[in-house]
């Protein structure tokens, strides 16, 4: 894959990266106006803006988590009711009852996926922006341009700078024709790309090779250090690269700073998992499906901090800063949202959900769903340790909450077929 200063042009991530780049460039310009043009601070402010814009989605996700916790006993009862029944009729009835339950609570099995689906392309596009900051932040590119124009004019500069790309962190990114394809702007961009990833030793070698440019190199590094330096690190480099370079120079303080990024990423991610609403334990060991889900969730809670540390150690330090800042913002949001949601009357929430469902059902010519007393019993007491409903009561509640599927169903509909199966089973069981 060839990476050039030209902004990423992928069909999906390209437009997102361009939009994020405009936002990053605007934040950087504001910081420059107040005298602190720093990319690290820009990333932190950028993170706050992104997560503020996503607050509505975050609240929706947390409401889903709370409602899911309240509906779990009923969902477990449905699972237990059809345990071991693999015939089509039983599976159809189970799906209908499960669908009715989700509709009653105004949720869906994929209700928590939307925020994740939105965050993932943002994260991937942001990687493009941070790893290629000169392409998106105008002042960063301009800090390279005067020196690069002089460097290109030096005999042998193209051949010399191509030796940089032989390092492990450049391999496969720059081919020979990128440096000599005849397009002046393209060649300039390629030079900037390489220099943006160059190590301290490589910058020093440039001064040794082209002593007449020593002053320009010094001025460029002063600007870049002001822009890229964050807690003593160049955030365009990954902590793994910073550690390798620090070991070669014996800078143990820099090693500690580089390792702090993945460690903080893991710690803040762990804090997030503790603040997130946790799924309740299954009612009995017989419910293997729910136990499997709980086990998977616990595994994820352990793996996410570990994965955060690994990613932030290998990706540019700027990505680690975004990761940490995002985790801190999410933790603050979580505390505030938890307090807000704990004050909500979920019986009223369920009632409003039913009203929305009934409007859709009315348009489809289906009978309305009603909020039964059994539903209120579940939302108020099913999740307390002091009150446990019997299996018969759970099944009665499910039957009550799904009874609209077997009344006034349209001939030939799935609901009508389910009703026929129910009547047949009741007749033969007498």
Backbone torsions as a table, in degrees:
resi	resn	phi	psi	omega
1	UNK	NA	127.0	179.9
2	UNK	-92.9	131.2	177.9
3	UNK	-113.4	124.6	177.6
4	UNK	-127.7	171.3	-177.9
5	UNK	-65.9	-23.0	175.4
6	UNK	-56.9	135.4	-177.3
7	UNK	-58.8	148.0	-177.5
8	UNK	-59.2	134.3	-172.5
9	UNK	-114.6	20.9	178.0
10	UNK	-59.7	149.3	-174.9
11	UNK	-62.3	-36.2	-177.9
12	UNK	-99.8	-55.3	-175.8
13	UNK	-75.6	-25.2	-178.3
14	UNK	-56.3	-55.6	179.5
15	UNK	-61.8	-37.4	178.9
16	UNK	-65.4	-44.1	178.8
17	UNK	-62.2	-39.0	179.1
18	UNK	-64.3	-43.0	179.2
19	UNK	-64.7	-44.9	178.1
20	UNK	-64.5	-36.5	177.9
21	UNK	-63.1	-39.8	177.7
22	UNK	-63.4	-41.6	178.4
23	UNK	-65.4	-43.5	179.0
24	UNK	-62.9	-42.4	179.9
25	UNK	-63.8	-40.5	178.8
26	UNK	-64.4	-43.8	179.0
27	UNK	-63.7	-41.8	179.6
28	UNK	-62.3	-41.1	179.4
29	UNK	-64.1	-37.7	177.8
30	UNK	-65.1	-43.9	177.9
31	UNK	-63.3	-36.4	178.2
32	UNK	-65.0	-36.0	179.6
33	UNK	-65.0	-30.4	179.6
34	UNK	-97.2	8.3	172.0
35	UNK	89.0	13.0	178.3
36	UNK	-131.7	66.6	180.0
37	UNK	-74.4	93.9	-175.9
38	UNK	-135.2	128.7	-176.9
39	UNK	-68.8	-36.0	178.7
40	UNK	-59.2	-47.2	177.5
41	UNK	-65.5	-35.7	177.9
42	UNK	-61.0	-41.5	-179.8
43	UNK	-64.9	-41.2	-179.9
44	UNK	-63.8	-47.0	178.6
45	UNK	-64.9	-39.6	176.6
46	UNK	-57.2	-43.0	-179.6
47	UNK	-61.8	-44.1	178.8
48	UNK	-59.9	-43.6	-178.9
49	UNK	-62.8	-46.2	-178.5
50	UNK	-60.2	-45.9	-176.5
51	UNK	-74.4	-27.5	173.4
52	UNK	-65.5	-40.5	178.9
53	UNK	-66.7	-25.0	-176.9
54	UNK	-95.8	6.2	-179.4
55	UNK	-56.0	-44.5	179.2
56	UNK	-57.1	-40.6	178.5
57	UNK	-67.7	-37.3	179.7
58	UNK	-64.9	-43.5	178.1
59	UNK	-62.3	-42.0	179.4
60	UNK	-61.6	-40.9	179.9
61	UNK	-64.6	-41.3	-178.9
62	UNK	-70.4	-35.8	174.5
63	UNK	-62.0	-40.4	177.8
64	UNK	-60.9	-42.4	-178.9
65	UNK	-63.2	-43.1	179.9
66	UNK	-66.3	-44.5	179.5
67	UNK	-65.6	-36.1	178.6
68	UNK	-63.9	-39.9	178.6
69	UNK	-63.5	-35.9	-178.6
70	UNK	-76.1	-29.7	-178.2
71	UNK	-89.2	-10.2	-176.6
72	UNK	-54.7	-43.6	179.0
73	UNK	-59.0	-40.0	178.8
74	UNK	-69.3	-37.9	178.1
75	UNK	-65.6	-38.6	176.9
76	UNK	-64.2	-38.8	-179.8
77	UNK	-64.6	-39.7	177.8
78	UNK	-64.5	-43.6	179.4
79	UNK	-60.6	-43.8	-179.4
80	UNK	-67.3	-35.8	-178.0
81	UNK	-61.4	-36.6	-176.6
82	UNK	-107.8	17.4	179.9
83	UNK	-61.6	129.5	178.4
84	UNK	82.4	-5.1	179.9
85	UNK	-96.6	110.4	-175.2
86	UNK	-110.2	0.8	-179.7
87	UNK	-70.7	157.3	-175.3
88	UNK	-60.2	-40.9	-178.6
89	UNK	-63.0	-44.7	179.6
90	UNK	-65.2	-41.2	179.5
91	UNK	-64.9	-37.5	179.1
92	UNK	-66.1	-43.5	179.0
93	UNK	-65.5	-40.1	178.8
94	UNK	-62.6	-42.8	178.9
95	UNK	-64.0	-39.4	179.7
96	UNK	-65.9	-43.8	179.9
97	UNK	-67.0	-38.3	178.0
98	UNK	-65.6	-43.0	178.0
99	UNK	-60.7	-43.2	179.5
100	UNK	-62.4	-38.3	179.9
101	UNK	-65.8	-44.8	178.7
102	UNK	-63.6	-38.5	179.1
103	UNK	-65.1	-39.4	-179.7
104	UNK	-60.5	-38.8	-178.6
105	UNK	-92.0	0.4	176.8
106	UNK	66.5	32.9	-179.2
107	UNK	-125.7	-178.4	175.7
108	UNK	-148.0	159.0	-179.8
109	UNK	-59.6	-23.0	-178.6
110	UNK	-106.2	17.6	-173.9
111	UNK	-61.3	-27.1	-177.8
112	UNK	-91.9	-0.8	-174.4
113	UNK	-83.1	-28.6	-173.7
114	UNK	-56.9	-50.0	178.7
115	UNK	-58.8	-37.8	179.3
116	UNK	-66.9	-40.1	179.7
117	UNK	-65.3	-31.9	179.0
118	UNK	-77.4	-39.8	-177.3
119	UNK	-69.8	-33.5	-174.9
120	UNK	-61.6	-51.3	177.8
121	UNK	-64.0	-31.2	176.5
122	UNK	-63.0	-44.2	-179.6
123	UNK	-63.5	-44.6	-179.3
124	UNK	-67.1	-40.1	178.9
125	UNK	-68.9	-36.5	179.1
126	UNK	-64.2	-34.5	176.1
127	UNK	-58.8	-41.3	178.2
128	UNK	-61.9	-39.6	-177.9
129	UNK	-69.5	-49.2	-174.9
130	UNK	-69.0	-39.4	-178.7
131	UNK	-73.8	-13.7	-179.5
132	UNK	-136.3	51.1	-172.5
133	UNK	-56.4	-38.7	179.8
134	UNK	-58.7	-24.7	-179.8
135	UNK	-74.4	-18.8	-173.8
136	UNK	-117.7	-28.4	179.5
137	UNK	-107.1	110.3	-170.4
138	UNK	-56.8	-45.2	-175.8
139	UNK	-65.7	-30.9	178.0
140	UNK	-66.6	-43.2	177.6
141	UNK	-63.5	-42.7	-177.6
142	UNK	-65.0	-23.8	178.4
143	UNK	-71.2	-23.5	177.7
144	UNK	-86.4	-35.4	-164.2
145	UNK	-55.0	-49.5	-178.0
146	UNK	-58.3	-44.1	-179.6
147	UNK	-68.4	-42.1	-177.5
148	UNK	-64.1	-39.4	178.5
149	UNK	-60.3	-39.5	178.1
150	UNK	-72.6	-36.4	-178.6
151	UNK	-66.7	-40.8	179.8
152	UNK	-60.8	-34.4	-178.4
153	UNK	-73.6	-13.7	-179.4
154	UNK	-77.7	131.3	176.9
155	UNK	-59.4	132.4	177.0
156	UNK	82.3	2.1	-177.3
157	UNK	-67.4	-39.1	-178.9
158	UNK	-62.9	-45.6	179.6
159	UNK	-63.8	-38.7	-177.4
160	UNK	-69.4	-44.0	-176.6
161	UNK	-71.5	-22.2	176.0
162	UNK	-67.3	-21.8	177.7
163	UNK	-68.4	-22.8	178.9
164	UNK	-64.1	-37.5	-173.3
165	UNK	-73.2	-2.3	176.1
166	UNK	-79.3	-12.8	177.2
167	UNK	-65.8	156.4	-174.6
168	UNK	-59.4	-32.3	-177.6
169	UNK	-81.5	-1.4	176.8
170	UNK	-111.5	-16.9	-168.8
171	UNK	-52.6	131.0	175.9
172	UNK	82.3	-1.7	-175.0
173	UNK	-96.6	-27.3	-174.8
174	UNK	-131.9	120.3	176.6
175	UNK	-95.2	164.6	-173.8
176	UNK	-60.5	-38.6	-175.1
177	UNK	-67.0	-17.2	178.8
178	UNK	-65.4	-23.4	-176.2
179	UNK	-93.5	-14.1	-172.7
180	UNK	-139.3	29.2	-173.8
181	UNK	-81.5	1.6	174.7
182	UNK	92.4	-16.9	177.4
183	UNK	-87.4	111.2	-174.5
184	UNK	-58.4	-45.3	-178.7
185	UNK	-65.9	-38.9	179.8
186	UNK	-65.0	-44.6	179.1
187	UNK	-63.4	-42.8	178.7
188	UNK	-59.4	-45.0	179.6
189	UNK	-61.6	-39.0	179.3
190	UNK	-64.9	-43.3	176.6
191	UNK	-57.8	-45.0	-179.4
192	UNK	-63.9	-39.6	178.1
193	UNK	-58.3	-46.8	-178.2
194	UNK	-66.5	-45.9	-178.3
195	UNK	-65.9	-30.5	179.0
196	UNK	-64.8	-23.6	179.3
197	UNK	-106.3	0.6	-174.6
198	UNK	-68.2	144.9	177.5
199	UNK	-82.2	170.6	178.2
200	UNK	-60.8	-39.6	179.7
201	UNK	-63.4	-36.9	-179.6
202	UNK	-71.2	-36.8	174.8
203	UNK	-64.4	-39.8	178.1
204	UNK	-63.4	-40.6	179.4
205	UNK	-64.9	-31.7	175.7
206	UNK	-62.4	-42.8	178.9
207	UNK	-64.6	-35.7	178.7
208	UNK	-70.7	-38.1	-177.9
209	UNK	-75.0	-38.0	-178.0
210	UNK	-125.7	75.9	-175.5
211	UNK	-60.9	-25.0	-180.0
212	UNK	-68.6	-16.6	-179.4
213	UNK	-101.5	10.6	-176.0
214	UNK	-57.2	-41.3	179.9
215	UNK	-65.9	-41.2	178.8
216	UNK	-66.1	-39.0	177.9
217	UNK	-62.2	-44.1	-179.8
218	UNK	-61.7	-45.4	-179.9
219	UNK	-63.9	-39.4	179.2
220	UNK	-64.5	-44.2	-179.0
221	UNK	-66.0	-33.7	177.2
222	UNK	-62.0	-45.6	179.2
223	UNK	-65.8	-44.6	-178.5
224	UNK	-64.4	-39.5	178.5
225	UNK	-63.4	-37.1	178.6
226	UNK	-67.1	-37.8	-178.2
227	UNK	-78.8	-47.4	-170.2
228	UNK	-92.8	-18.2	-174.8
229	UNK	-73.0	126.8	176.1
230	UNK	-141.4	112.9	-177.3
231	UNK	55.3	37.7	176.3
232	UNK	85.5	0.3	-178.4
233	UNK	-111.6	150.4	169.8
234	UNK	-87.3	109.1	-171.6
235	UNK	-71.9	-7.1	174.8
236	UNK	-75.8	-18.8	179.5
237	UNK	-95.2	155.9	176.8
238	UNK	-83.3	153.0	175.7
239	UNK	-55.8	-35.3	179.0
240	UNK	-63.2	-41.1	177.5
241	UNK	-68.3	-41.7	179.5
242	UNK	-60.9	-40.6	179.1
243	UNK	-63.7	-45.4	180.0
244	UNK	-60.9	-43.1	-179.2
245	UNK	-68.9	-37.7	-179.6
246	UNK	-67.4	-36.1	178.1
247	UNK	-64.0	-40.4	-179.2
248	UNK	-67.2	-27.1	-179.8
249	UNK	-101.0	-6.4	179.9
250	UNK	74.7	23.3	-179.3
251	UNK	-91.6	88.9	-175.7
252	UNK	-73.5	-26.1	176.4
253	UNK	-64.6	-40.1	179.2
254	UNK	-66.5	-34.9	177.0
255	UNK	-62.4	-44.7	-179.9
256	UNK	-62.1	-42.1	179.5
257	UNK	-64.4	-39.9	-179.7
258	UNK	-67.0	-40.6	-179.8
259	UNK	-71.0	-22.9	-179.4
260	UNK	-65.0	-31.1	-178.3
261	UNK	-62.9	-56.5	179.0
262	UNK	-65.7	-31.9	179.2
263	UNK	-66.0	-43.9	177.6
264	UNK	-66.6	-35.9	177.5
265	UNK	-61.1	-44.2	179.0
266	UNK	-66.2	-42.8	-178.1
267	UNK	-63.7	-46.4	-178.4
268	UNK	-68.8	-33.0	176.5
269	UNK	-67.5	-39.8	176.9
270	UNK	-61.9	-41.2	178.1
271	UNK	-61.9	-39.3	177.0
272	UNK	-58.7	-44.9	-178.3
273	UNK	-64.6	-31.2	179.1
274	UNK	-73.4	-30.7	-178.8
275	UNK	-84.9	-21.0	179.6
276	UNK	-68.1	144.0	175.6
277	UNK	-57.8	128.6	-177.8
278	UNK	-96.3	142.4	177.7
279	UNK	-66.1	144.1	179.9
280	UNK	-78.9	156.9	-179.7
281	UNK	-67.3	147.6	179.0
282	UNK	-65.0	152.9	-175.1
283	UNK	-64.1	-31.5	-179.8
284	UNK	-154.0	162.2	179.3
285	UNK	-67.7	-15.2	180.0
286	UNK	-66.8	-26.0	-178.2
287	UNK	-84.4	80.1	-175.1
288	UNK	-66.7	-32.9	-179.0
289	UNK	-62.4	-48.3	-179.2
290	UNK	-66.4	-39.1	178.5
291	UNK	-63.0	-37.4	178.0
292	UNK	-64.9	-41.2	177.9
293	UNK	-62.8	-43.1	179.8
294	UNK	-64.0	-40.7	179.2
295	UNK	-64.0	-40.7	178.5
296	UNK	-63.9	-40.2	179.2
297	UNK	-64.4	-41.3	178.4
298	UNK	-64.4	-39.6	178.1
299	UNK	-63.3	-42.3	178.7
300	UNK	-63.3	-38.9	179.3
301	UNK	-62.6	-28.3	177.1
302	UNK	-84.0	-40.0	-174.0
303	UNK	-74.6	-34.0	-176.4
304	UNK	-58.7	-47.3	176.7
305	UNK	-61.2	-37.7	179.4
306	UNK	-65.8	-45.2	179.1
307	UNK	-63.4	-38.4	178.2
308	UNK	-59.6	-43.9	-179.8
309	UNK	-63.7	-43.0	-179.0
310	UNK	-65.1	-48.2	-179.8
311	UNK	-60.7	-46.1	-175.5
312	UNK	-73.7	-14.3	175.2
313	UNK	-82.2	-31.2	-175.2
314	UNK	-98.7	-24.2	179.6
315	UNK	-87.4	165.9	177.0
316	UNK	-52.9	145.3	-177.4
317	UNK	-58.5	-28.5	177.3
318	UNK	-60.8	-35.1	175.9
319	UNK	-66.2	-37.6	177.1
320	UNK	-63.1	-40.3	178.1
321	UNK	-62.8	-43.1	177.3
322	UNK	-61.7	-43.4	-178.6
323	UNK	-60.9	-46.9	-178.5
324	UNK	-66.7	-47.9	-179.9
325	UNK	-60.6	-39.7	178.5
326	UNK	-63.6	-40.9	179.9
327	UNK	-65.9	-38.9	178.4
328	UNK	-64.9	-44.5	179.4
329	UNK	-63.3	-43.0	179.6
330	UNK	-62.7	-37.6	179.4
331	UNK	-63.8	-44.3	178.1
332	UNK	-63.4	-45.5	177.7
333	UNK	-58.5	-42.2	-176.4
334	UNK	-62.0	-42.9	179.9
335	UNK	-62.1	-45.9	-179.1
336	UNK	-66.8	-45.6	-177.9
337	UNK	-66.0	-38.8	178.3
338	UNK	-59.0	-42.8	178.5
339	UNK	-64.5	-39.5	179.7
340	UNK	-65.7	-46.4	-176.7
341	UNK	-69.4	-34.9	179.3
342	UNK	-62.4	-23.0	179.9
343	UNK	-87.9	-6.9	-175.9
344	UNK	-75.9	144.2	174.3
345	UNK	-90.4	101.7	-174.2
346	UNK	-73.1	-20.5	172.2
347	UNK	-63.4	-41.0	178.6
348	UNK	-68.9	-37.7	177.3
349	UNK	-60.7	-44.7	179.6
350	UNK	-63.7	-39.1	179.5
351	UNK	-61.9	-42.9	179.0
352	UNK	-67.3	-36.9	177.3
353	UNK	-61.5	-42.3	179.5
354	UNK	-63.4	-39.4	179.0
355	UNK	-61.6	-40.8	178.3
356	UNK	-65.1	-43.2	180.0
357	UNK	-62.4	-41.5	-177.1
358	UNK	-65.7	-33.9	177.2
359	UNK	-64.0	-41.0	177.6
360	UNK	-68.0	-39.3	-179.8
361	UNK	-67.3	-35.5	179.2
362	UNK	-64.7	-40.2	178.2
363	UNK	-65.2	-30.7	-179.5
364	UNK	-87.4	0.4	179.8
365	UNK	75.6	25.0	-179.4
366	UNK	-103.2	154.6	179.0
367	UNK	-69.4	153.9	-177.4
368	UNK	-74.8	156.9	173.9
369	UNK	-99.9	141.6	-179.9
370	UNK	-115.8	152.5	176.5
371	UNK	-87.1	111.5	-176.5
372	UNK	-88.5	165.6	175.1
373	UNK	-61.2	-32.2	178.6
374	UNK	-60.8	-37.6	178.7
375	UNK	-62.0	-41.0	179.8
376	UNK	-66.4	-35.6	177.2
377	UNK	-59.8	-42.1	-178.2
378	UNK	-67.3	-44.0	-176.0
379	UNK	-71.5	-23.2	-177.0
380	UNK	-97.4	-32.4	-170.4
381	UNK	-132.4	-7.9	-175.9
382	UNK	-64.6	-28.8	-174.6
383	UNK	-98.3	9.2	177.5
384	UNK	-91.9	148.3	-178.0
385	UNK	-72.8	-18.3	-175.5
386	UNK	-86.6	-23.2	-174.4
387	UNK	-119.4	120.9	178.4
388	UNK	-128.5	124.6	178.7
389	UNK	-84.3	148.0	177.9
390	UNK	-72.7	164.8	178.7
391	UNK	-59.9	-39.6	-179.7
392	UNK	-62.6	-41.0	179.6
393	UNK	-66.1	-39.1	179.1
394	UNK	-62.9	-44.8	-179.1
395	UNK	-67.8	-32.4	177.1
396	UNK	-65.9	-39.7	179.3
397	UNK	-64.7	-41.1	179.0
398	UNK	-64.2	-44.9	-179.9
399	UNK	-59.8	-41.1	-179.7
400	UNK	-65.9	-43.2	-176.4
401	UNK	-72.6	-17.9	-178.2
402	UNK	-112.7	7.9	-172.7
403	UNK	-65.5	-20.9	-178.9
404	UNK	-66.7	-18.6	179.5
405	UNK	-72.9	-23.9	-176.2
406	UNK	-106.3	12.3	177.4
407	UNK	-120.0	135.2	175.9
408	UNK	53.7	30.2	179.4
409	UNK	-70.6	146.4	179.3
410	UNK	-68.6	138.5	178.5
411	UNK	-57.4	131.8	178.1
412	UNK	88.8	-8.9	-179.9
413	UNK	-77.0	166.1	177.7
414	UNK	-61.6	-39.7	179.4
415	UNK	-61.7	-39.0	179.3
416	UNK	-66.0	-39.5	178.5
417	UNK	-66.1	-40.2	178.0
418	UNK	-62.6	-37.9	179.2
419	UNK	-65.4	-39.5	178.6
420	UNK	-63.5	-42.2	179.0
421	UNK	-63.1	-41.8	-179.6
422	UNK	-62.2	-46.4	-179.2
423	UNK	-63.9	-38.8	178.8
424	UNK	-63.0	-45.1	-179.5
425	UNK	-64.6	-40.8	-179.9
426	UNK	-64.8	-38.9	-179.4
427	UNK	-65.1	-42.3	-176.3
428	UNK	-78.7	-18.4	179.4
429	UNK	-86.7	-8.1	-179.1
430	UNK	-74.1	NA	NA
